Amino acid sequence: MALGFTRFAYALLLPPMHQELHWSYAQAGSMNTANALGYLLGVGARVEHAKNLLETGDQPLDVVVRRSGFGSPETLRPAFLLELGVPPAAYRARFRTTGASHRLA
């Protein structure tokens, strides 16, 4: 998660990039936008993979974390909270309780 916040702090580098690389603010801002979008798409894909693992298997959470590309449960949990509003364990419990027709999305 820290990497995500660091990527968004990229905006603080816009003035030095403008001065040292002679980029316009539009060019530097476009690079920042592309960087942030890439991060969000990557997290979204990993959350989606973790959701599928939680829905279809009985693997322990640490296995789901590894297989979905998160470094630790501490990075998976905030991503789930941000994307879905529930932690991974609650997502798994709800999916198993209500079935696929009530899947959180």
C-alpha positions in Angstrom: 0.0 0.0 0.0 2.9 2.3 0.7 4.0 2.0 -2.9 0.6 3.2 -3.9 0.8 6.3 -1.8 4.3 6.9 -3.0 3.1 6.8 -6.6 0.5 9.4 -5.9 3.1 11.6 -4.3 4.6 11.7 -7.7 2.7 15.0 -8.2 5.2 16.6 -5.8 7.9 16.0 -8.4 6.2 18.0 -11.1 8.0 21.2 -10.4 11.5 19.6 -10.4 10.6 17.6 -13.5 9.6 20.8 -15.2 12.8 22.5 -14.3 15.4 19.7 -14.7 13.9 17.7 -17.6 12.4 20.7 -19.4 9.0 19.0 -19.5 5.9 21.1 -19.6 3.5 20.7 -16.7 1.1 18.9 -19.1 3.8 16.4 -20.0 4.8 15.8 -16.4 1.1 15.6 -15.4 0.4 13.1 -18.1 3.2 10.9 -16.8 1.8 11.2 -13.3 -1.7 10.2 -14.5 -0.4 7.2 -16.5 1.6 6.1 -13.5 -1.4 6.3 -11.1 -3.7 4.6 -13.6 -1.2 1.8 -14.0 -1.1 1.3 -10.3 -4.9 1.3 -9.9 -5.3 -1.2 -12.7 -2.7 -3.5 -11.2 -4.4 -3.4 -7.8 -7.8 -4.0 -9.3 -6.6 -7.0 -11.2 -5.0 -8.5 -8.1 -8.1 -7.9 -6.0 -10.2 -9.6 -8.7 -7.9 -12.6 -8.6 -8.0 -12.7 -4.8 -11.8 -12.5 -5.0 -11.9 -15.5 -7.3 -9.6 -17.5 -5.0 -11.7 -16.7 -2.0 -14.9 -17.6 -3.8 -13.7 -20.9 -5.3 -11.3 -22.4 -2.8 -10.5 -23.1 0.8 -6.9 -21.9 0.8 -5.7 -20.1 3.9 -5.5 -16.3 3.5 -1.7 -16.3 3.3 -2.0 -18.6 0.2 -4.6 -16.3 -1.4 -2.3 -13.3 -0.7 0.7 -15.0 -2.4 -1.3 -16.3 -5.3 -2.9 -13.0 -6.0 0.3 -11.0 -6.0 0.0 -9.2 -2.7 3.0 -9.1 -0.4 1.2 -9.7 2.8 -2.3 -9.8 4.4 -1.6 -6.3 5.5 -1.6 -5.1 1.8 -4.5 -7.3 0.8 -6.9 -6.0 3.5 -6.8 -2.3 2.6 -7.1 -3.1 -1.1 -10.3 -5.1 -0.3 -11.6 -2.3 1.9 -10.9 0.3 -0.7 -12.4 -1.7 -3.7 -15.2 -3.6 -2.0 -15.8 -2.0 1.4 -15.2 -5.3 3.3 -12.1 -7.2 4.4 -11.2 -10.5 2.7 -12.6 -12.7 5.4 -16.0 -11.0 5.3 -16.0 -11.2 1.6 -15.4 -15.0 1.7 -18.1 -15.4 4.5 -20.6 -13.4 2.5 -20.0 -15.2 -0.7 -20.4 -18.6 0.9 -23.5 -17.5 2.8 -25.4 -15.9 0.0 -24.1 -17.6 -3.1 -22.9 -16.2 -6.4 -26.1 -14.3 -7.2 -25.3 -11.8 -4.3 -21.6 -11.4 -5.0 -20.2 -8.1 -4.0 -19.0 -6.1 -7.0 
